[in-house]
């Protein structure tokens, strides 16, 4: 199953919800914030440090997020200029609320990232900040790191800077609504330009050899004691919005490079073996991939609303393994320095409400633009951040993987013994009788075990031998 945020509807008393609650305990995840952290957060919410912030509250910013989101990290305003475009991008200034070395800071370093479950999330910061005083909610004055990025007529960056500012978003928009306005031609220019700039940035991505994976979201719907699974394929506005974030991450990395101190998000080029494995998966899922066609071109041709394409997009994420964070000082860039999927120097800086490293990246960029040394609290924490982020990312990946296993077991829990049509899309290196099977309906990608070698890439009738949320993962065997 494509492993991107899973959302769940239904009542609290379902077995799946009980299993998800048990998973939180089993993994030893943080739950309630300690009283001292909540007290410090409440005080910070009332009196953030906004000294030195410019007044940019006249800027008509807007946010684009899922309808239920309250942790709004980014707001934007887009302008057309005589020789190109200007992107004004406000990022929540979490440092205005978090005192270095304080209770909030210590707890953020313990949590590292927001953890997402189908039925909720475990936030990085207390809700009074992440969904309140630090969030770029409409109609509220908020401290932000305000980026100004100028582009030429082809979407290439020609200048970038960032300053601290007070901002006020005018509207909270969602992806579907944005897409409807743009398609109908009713969007005002600042919003309509999202398409123009997004398409230009996508062309720039193609030109530099980058790739974006539009893996669909999935919703688990409970009814009559069972579950159904529906896809929400991303609309084009999802991708255009993501291009603004990528643009900012590349601009931030460039500022760090020029200043000589920074932290990059890096990814080595996928080894030949991983690409060969992906080709086998494409063959198994009947994805047309001629040998002369680059991987990125194949991905761009896929329709994430189709089950087999969605499954292949998830398989494509295996080429992103090995991503990490690399610190550099004195201008000595790490090896590798580039993020292979972005195909450029890149850093994470646009989601500080949900990811620890972004707060530090913002400070490094603000210092670079101001021509001063980064704050001492940033320099002291910098060497340890890659390890902290690696551990936090590992925890988030474990949560994601275990949630997928539980959801798959819940979807198939009443179908043990039934036979399904599928394709073996992978055979494990430790033996030809253990592999991965893609089930056509429902769209499940799960483990298969056999007494005989598995026929890689071939259609296969398989029997479900186990699926019990909370006690056993999904397992198939050849019929």
C-alpha positions as CSV (number, residue, x, y, z in Angstrom):
1,X,0.0,0.0,0.0
2,X,1.4,3.5,-0.8
3,X,2.7,4.8,2.5
4,X,1.8,8.4,2.7
5,X,-0.4,9.9,5.4
6,X,-3.3,7.6,6.1
7,X,-6.5,9.2,7.4
8,X,-9.3,7.4,9.3
9,X,-13.0,8.0,9.7
10,X,-15.3,6.1,12.0
11,X,-16.1,5.6,15.6
12,X,-13.6,5.4,18.5
13,X,-14.6,1.9,19.5
14,X,-13.3,0.1,16.4
15,X,-10.7,-2.7,16.8
16,X,-8.3,-0.7,14.5
17,X,-8.4,2.3,16.7
18,X,-7.7,0.1,19.8
19,X,-4.8,-1.4,18.0
20,X,-3.4,2.0,17.0
21,X,-3.6,3.1,20.7
22,X,-1.8,0.0,21.7
23,X,0.9,0.7,19.1
24,X,1.7,4.0,20.7
25,X,2.3,2.3,24.0
26,X,4.2,-0.6,22.4
27,X,6.6,1.7,20.6
28,X,7.2,3.8,23.8
29,X,6.2,7.0,22.0
30,X,5.9,10.3,23.9
31,X,2.3,11.1,24.8
32,X,1.3,14.0,27.0
33,X,3.7,16.9,27.4
34,X,5.3,17.3,30.9
35,X,3.7,20.1,33.0
36,X,6.8,22.2,32.9
37,X,6.8,22.1,29.1
38,X,3.1,23.1,29.0
39,X,3.7,25.9,31.4
40,X,6.6,27.3,29.4
41,X,4.6,27.0,26.1
42,X,1.7,28.8,27.6
43,X,3.9,31.7,28.7
44,X,5.7,31.8,25.4
45,X,2.4,31.9,23.6
46,X,1.5,35.1,25.4
47,X,4.8,36.8,25.0
48,X,7.0,35.6,22.0
49,X,10.2,37.4,21.4
50,X,9.5,39.6,18.4
51,X,12.2,42.2,18.9
52,X,13.7,43.1,15.5
53,X,10.8,41.8,13.5
54,X,9.8,44.0,10.6
55,X,6.1,44.8,10.2
56,X,4.8,43.0,7.1
57,X,1.2,42.6,8.2
58,X,0.0,44.5,5.2
59,X,1.2,41.6,2.9
60,X,-1.9,39.6,1.8
61,X,-0.6,36.1,2.5
62,X,-2.5,32.9,2.2
63,X,-1.9,29.3,3.3
64,X,-2.7,26.0,1.5
65,X,-3.1,23.0,3.7
66,X,-5.5,20.1,4.3
67,X,-8.9,21.4,5.6
68,X,-8.5,20.1,9.1
69,X,-4.9,21.2,9.6
70,X,-4.1,23.8,12.3
71,X,-0.3,23.6,12.4
72,X,0.3,26.0,9.5
73,X,4.0,26.4,8.8
74,X,3.9,28.4,5.6
75,X,2.0,31.3,4.0
76,X,2.7,32.8,0.6
77,X,2.1,35.8,-1.6
78,X,3.0,35.6,-5.3
79,X,3.7,38.5,-7.6
80,X,4.4,39.0,-11.3
81,X,7.3,41.3,-12.0
82,X,8.5,43.0,-15.3
83,X,11.2,40.3,-15.8
84,X,9.7,37.4,-13.9
85,X,8.1,36.7,-10.5
86,X,8.5,37.3,-6.8
87,X,7.7,34.6,-4.2
88,X,7.1,35.9,-0.7
89,X,7.1,32.9,1.6
90,X,6.5,33.2,5.4
91,X,7.7,30.4,7.6
92,X,6.5,30.1,11.2
93,X,9.2,31.6,13.5
94,X,9.3,28.9,16.2
95,X,12.5,30.4,17.7
96,X,10.4,33.4,18.8
97,X,8.7,31.0,21.2
98,X,11.4,28.5,22.2
99,X,14.1,29.5,24.6
100,X,17.4,27.7,23.9
101,X,18.1,25.2,26.7
102,X,14.6,25.6,28.2
103,X,11.9,23.0,28.8
104,X,10.4,23.5,25.4
105,X,13.7,23.2,23.6
106,X,14.7,20.0,25.6
107,X,11.3,18.4,24.8
108,X,11.6,19.3,21.1
109,X,15.0,17.6,21.0
110,X,13.4,14.5,22.6
111,X,10.6,14.3,20.1
112,X,12.4,15.6,17.0
113,X,9.4,15.3,14.6
114,X,5.6,15.2,14.7
115,X,4.5,11.6,14.4
116,X,1.5,10.9,12.2
117,X,-1.1,8.1,12.8
118,X,-4.3,7.4,10.8
119,X,-6.4,8.6,13.8
120,X,-4.3,11.5,14.9
121,X,-0.7,12.8,15.6
122,X,1.8,13.2,18.3
123,X,3.0,16.8,17.9
124,X,6.6,18.1,18.1
125,X,5.4,21.2,20.1
126,X,2.4,21.7,22.5
127,X,-0.8,22.5,20.7
128,X,-1.0,25.9,22.3
129,X,2.0,26.7,20.0
130,X,1.8,24.3,17.0
131,X,-2.0,24.8,16.5
132,X,-2.2,28.2,18.1
133,X,0.2,31.0,18.8
134,X,3.0,29.9,16.4
135,X,0.8,28.7,13.6
136,X,0.1,31.1,10.7
137,X,-3.6,31.1,11.2
138,X,-5.7,33.5,9.2
139,X,-6.4,36.9,10.7
140,X,-3.7,36.5,13.4
141,X,-0.5,38.4,13.6
142,X,2.4,36.0,13.8
143,X,6.2,36.1,13.9
144,X,7.8,34.6,10.8
145,X,10.9,34.1,8.7
146,X,9.8,35.9,5.6
147,X,11.6,34.8,2.4
148,X,11.8,36.9,-0.8
149,X,12.8,34.9,-3.8
150,X,12.9,36.5,-7.2
151,X,12.6,34.3,-10.3
152,X,13.2,35.1,-14.0
153,X,10.6,34.5,-16.7
154,X,11.7,30.8,-16.9
155,X,11.4,30.2,-13.1
156,X,15.1,30.3,-12.3
157,X,16.1,31.9,-9.0
158,X,18.0,35.2,-9.5
159,X,17.9,36.5,-5.9
160,X,16.9,35.2,-2.4
161,X,16.9,36.7,1.1
162,X,15.1,36.1,4.4
163,X,14.2,38.5,7.2
164,X,12.3,38.2,10.5
165,X,8.9,39.8,10.2
166,X,5.4,40.0,11.7
167,X,2.9,38.7,9.2
168,X,-0.9,38.1,9.0
169,X,-2.4,35.5,6.7
170,X,-5.6,36.5,5.0
171,X,-7.0,33.1,4.1
172,X,-6.7,29.4,4.9
173,X,-7.1,27.5,1.6
174,X,-7.1,23.8,0.8
175,X,-5.8,22.0,-2.2
176,X,-9.1,21.0,-3.8
177,X,-10.5,24.5,-3.4
178,X,-7.4,26.1,-4.9
179,X,-7.6,23.7,-7.8
180,X,-11.2,24.5,-8.5
181,X,-10.5,28.3,-8.4
182,X,-7.5,28.0,-10.8
183,X,-9.4,25.6,-13.2
184,X,-12.4,27.9,-13.3
185,X,-10.3,31.0,-13.9
186,X,-11.8,32.7,-10.7
187,X,-8.5,32.8,-8.7
188,X,-7.1,36.2,-8.1
189,X,-3.6,36.8,-9.5
190,X,-1.6,35.9,-6.4
191,X,-3.2,32.5,-6.3
192,X,-3.5,32.1,-10.1
193,X,0.3,32.6,-10.2
194,X,0.7,29.4,-8.2
195,X,0.1,27.4,-11.4
196,X,2.3,29.6,-13.6
197,X,5.2,29.4,-11.1
198,X,4.6,25.8,-10.2
199,X,4.7,24.7,-13.9
200,X,7.9,26.7,-14.5
201,X,9.5,25.1,-11.4
202,X,8.4,21.7,-12.6
203,X,10.2,22.3,-15.9
204,X,13.3,23.5,-14.0
205,X,13.1,20.2,-12.0
206,X,13.0,18.2,-15.2
207,X,15.9,20.2,-16.7
208,X,18.2,19.5,-13.7
209,X,17.2,15.9,-13.5
210,X,15.1,16.1,-10.3
211,X,12.0,14.1,-9.5
212,X,8.9,14.5,-7.3
213,X,6.8,11.5,-6.2
214,X,3.1,12.1,-6.1
215,X,2.1,9.2,-3.9
216,X,-1.6,9.4,-3.1
217,X,-3.1,9.8,0.3
218,X,-5.4,7.1,1.6
219,X,-8.5,7.2,3.8
220,X,-9.7,4.2,5.8
221,X,-13.5,4.3,6.2
222,X,-15.1,2.1,8.9
223,X,-18.6,0.7,8.2
224,X,-20.6,-2.3,9.2
225,X,-17.8,-3.7,11.3
226,X,-15.3,-3.7,8.4
227,X,-13.1,-1.2,6.5
228,X,-12.8,0.2,3.0
229,X,-9.8,2.0,1.6
230,X,-10.1,5.0,-0.8
231,X,-7.4,6.9,-2.5
232,X,-7.0,10.7,-2.7
233,X,-4.8,11.2,-5.7
234,X,-3.0,14.6,-5.4
235,X,-4.3,17.4,-7.6
236,X,-1.9,19.5,-9.6
237,X,-2.1,22.2,-6.9
238,X,-0.4,19.8,-4.5
239,X,2.6,19.7,-6.8
240,X,2.7,23.4,-7.5
241,X,2.6,24.1,-3.7
242,X,5.4,21.6,-3.1
243,X,7.5,23.4,-5.7
244,X,7.4,26.6,-3.6
245,X,8.7,24.7,-0.6
246,X,11.4,23.0,-2.7
247,X,12.4,26.4,-4.1
248,X,12.8,27.7,-0.6
249,X,14.8,24.7,0.5
250,X,17.2,25.2,-2.4
251,X,17.5,28.9,-1.8
252,X,18.3,28.2,1.9
253,X,21.0,25.7,1.0
254,X,22.5,28.2,-1.3
255,X,22.7,30.8,1.4
256,X,24.3,28.3,3.7
257,X,26.8,27.3,1.1
258,X,27.8,30.9,0.5
259,X,28.1,31.6,4.2
260,X,30.2,28.5,4.8
261,X,28.1,27.0,7.6
262,X,25.0,24.9,7.3
263,X,23.1,21.6,7.4
264,X,22.0,20.0,4.2
265,X,19.4,17.3,3.4
266,X,21.4,14.9,1.3
267,X,20.7,11.7,-0.7
268,X,23.2,9.6,-2.6
269,X,22.4,8.4,-6.2
270,X,20.6,5.1,-6.1
271,X,22.8,2.1,-6.8
272,X,22.3,0.2,-10.0
273,X,20.9,-2.8,-8.0
274,X,18.1,-0.7,-6.6
275,X,17.1,0.6,-10.0
276,X,17.2,-2.9,-11.4
277,X,14.9,-4.1,-8.6
278,X,12.5,-1.2,-9.4
279,X,12.5,-2.3,-13.1
280,X,11.4,-5.7,-12.0
281,X,8.6,-4.2,-10.0
282,X,7.5,-2.1,-13.0
283,X,7.3,-5.3,-15.1
284,X,5.3,-7.0,-12.4
285,X,2.8,-4.1,-12.2
286,X,2.7,-3.8,-16.0
287,X,4.2,-0.3,-15.9
288,X,5.7,0.5,-19.4
289,X,9.4,1.3,-18.8
290,X,11.4,1.1,-22.0
291,X,15.2,0.7,-21.4
292,X,16.0,4.0,-23.0
293,X,13.6,6.0,-20.8
294,X,15.0,7.5,-17.6
295,X,13.4,6.7,-14.3
296,X,12.2,10.2,-13.7
297,X,10.3,10.3,-17.0
298,X,8.5,7.1,-16.1
299,X,7.4,8.5,-12.8
300,X,6.0,11.6,-14.4
301,X,3.9,9.5,-16.7
302,X,2.1,7.7,-13.9
303,X,-1.5,8.3,-12.7
304,X,-1.6,8.0,-8.9
305,X,-5.3,7.4,-8.9
306,X,-4.7,4.0,-10.5
307,X,-4.0,1.2,-8.0
308,X,-1.0,-0.3,-9.9
309,X,0.5,3.1,-10.5
310,X,0.0,4.1,-6.9
311,X,1.7,0.8,-5.8
312,X,4.6,1.5,-8.1
313,X,5.0,5.0,-6.9
314,X,5.4,3.6,-3.4
315,X,8.0,1.2,-4.7
316,X,9.8,4.2,-6.2
317,X,10.3,5.6,-2.7
318,X,12.9,2.8,-2.1
319,X,15.3,4.8,-4.3
320,X,15.1,7.6,-1.6
321,X,16.6,5.4,1.0
322,X,19.9,6.7,2.4
323,X,18.7,10.3,2.8
324,X,20.2,12.1,5.8
325,X,21.4,15.4,7.2
326,X,25.0,16.6,6.8
327,X,26.6,19.5,8.7
328,X,29.4,21.6,7.2
329,X,31.5,24.4,8.4
330,X,34.3,26.6,7.0
331,X,32.9,26.1,3.5
332,X,33.8,22.4,3.4
333,X,30.7,20.8,1.8
334,X,29.9,17.2,2.6
335,X,30.1,14.3,0.2
336,X,27.6,13.8,-1.2
337,X,26.3,17.4,-0.9
338,X,23.4,17.2,-3.3
339,X,20.0,15.6,-2.7
340,X,19.7,13.1,-5.7
341,X,15.9,13.5,-6.0
342,X,16.1,17.3,-5.9
343,X,19.2,17.2,-8.0
344,X,20.6,20.3,-6.2
345,X,21.8,21.5,-2.8
346,X,18.8,21.4,-0.6
347,X,17.8,21.7,3.1
348,X,14.7,21.4,5.2
349,X,13.6,24.8,6.4
350,X,9.8,25.1,5.7
351,X,8.2,23.0,8.4
352,X,9.6,24.1,11.8
353,X,6.3,23.4,13.7
354,X,6.7,19.7,12.7
355,X,10.5,19.1,12.3
356,X,13.3,20.1,14.7
357,X,16.0,20.8,12.1
358,X,14.0,23.5,10.3
359,X,14.3,25.9,13.3
360,X,18.1,25.7,13.1
361,X,18.2,26.0,9.3
362,X,16.2,29.2,9.6
363,X,18.6,30.7,12.0
364,X,21.6,29.8,9.8
365,X,19.9,31.5,6.8
366,X,18.9,34.6,8.8
367,X,22.5,35.0,10.0
368,X,23.9,34.5,6.5
369,X,21.7,37.3,5.1
370,X,22.5,39.6,8.0
371,X,26.2,38.9,7.5
372,X,26.8,37.8,11.0
373,X,27.7,34.6,12.9
374,X,24.9,32.2,13.7
375,X,23.7,32.3,17.3
376,X,25.9,30.3,19.7
377,X,23.0,28.0,20.6
378,X,22.7,27.0,17.0
379,X,26.5,26.4,16.6
380,X,26.5,24.2,19.7
381,X,23.6,22.1,18.6
382,X,24.7,21.8,15.0
383,X,27.1,18.8,15.2
384,X,24.5,16.6,17.0
385,X,21.6,17.4,14.8
386,X,22.2,14.8,12.1
387,X,22.2,12.0,14.6
388,X,19.1,13.4,16.3
389,X,17.3,13.7,13.1
390,X,18.3,10.2,12.0
391,X,16.8,8.8,15.2
392,X,13.7,10.9,14.8
393,X,13.2,9.9,11.2
394,X,13.8,6.2,12.1
395,X,11.0,6.5,14.7
396,X,8.7,8.2,12.2
397,X,9.4,5.5,9.6
398,X,8.7,2.8,12.2
399,X,5.3,4.4,13.1
400,X,4.4,4.7,9.4
401,X,5.4,1.1,8.6
402,X,3.6,-0.3,11.7
403,X,0.5,1.8,10.9
404,X,0.4,0.4,7.4
405,X,0.7,-3.1,8.7
406,X,-2.2,-2.6,11.1
407,X,-4.4,-1.0,8.5
408,X,-3.8,-3.8,6.0
409,X,-4.6,-6.4,8.7
410,X,-7.8,-4.5,9.5
411,X,-8.8,-4.3,5.9
412,X,-8.3,-8.0,5.4
413,X,-9.1,-9.3,8.9
414,X,-12.4,-11.0,7.9
415,X,-10.9,-12.5,4.7
416,X,-8.4,-15.0,6.0
417,X,-8.5,-18.1,3.8
418,X,-9.8,-16.2,0.7
419,X,-7.9,-16.2,-2.6
420,X,-6.8,-13.0,-4.4
421,X,-5.1,-12.1,-7.7
422,X,-1.7,-10.6,-7.4
423,X,1.8,-10.2,-8.8
424,X,5.1,-10.9,-7.1
425,X,6.9,-7.6,-7.3
426,X,10.0,-8.5,-5.3
427,X,11.9,-11.5,-4.1
428,X,14.1,-11.1,-1.0
429,X,17.8,-11.5,-1.2
430,X,17.8,-14.0,1.7
431,X,15.8,-16.6,-0.3
432,X,13.6,-17.0,-3.4
433,X,10.7,-18.2,-1.3
434,X,10.1,-14.9,0.6
435,X,9.0,-11.8,-1.2
436,X,6.4,-9.1,-1.8
437,X,3.1,-9.4,-3.5
438,X,0.9,-6.7,-4.9
439,X,-2.8,-7.5,-4.6
440,X,-5.0,-6.0,-7.2
441,X,-8.1,-5.5,-5.1
442,X,-7.8,-4.1,-2.5
443,X,-4.5,-2.3,-3.3
444,X,-2.3,-4.1,-0.8
445,X,1.4,-4.7,-0.9
446,X,2.3,-7.4,1.6
447,X,4.7,-10.2,2.4
448,X,4.4,-13.6,0.7
449,X,6.1,-16.9,1.8
450,X,6.3,-20.1,-0.2
451,X,7.8,-23.5,0.0
452,X,9.0,-23.1,-3.6
453,X,10.7,-20.3,-5.4
454,X,8.4,-17.4,-6.2
455,X,7.8,-16.4,-9.8
456,X,9.0,-12.8,-9.9
457,X,6.9,-10.6,-12.1
458,X,4.2,-13.2,-12.8
459,X,0.5,-13.2,-12.1
460,X,-0.3,-15.4,-9.1
461,X,-3.3,-16.6,-7.2
462,X,-2.5,-16.2,-3.5
463,X,-4.3,-17.2,-0.3
464,X,-4.4,-14.9,2.7
465,X,-3.1,-16.9,5.6
466,X,-3.0,-14.3,8.4
467,X,-4.4,-10.8,9.1
468,X,-5.2,-9.7,12.6
469,X,-4.7,-6.1,13.7
470,X,-2.8,-6.0,16.9
471,X,-1.5,-9.5,16.8
472,X,-0.3,-10.5,13.4
473,X,0.8,-8.8,10.1
474,X,-0.7,-9.7,6.7
475,X,0.8,-12.7,5.1
476,X,0.0,-14.5,1.9
477,X,1.0,-17.8,0.4
478,X,0.6,-19.2,-3.2
479,X,-2.7,-20.9,-3.8
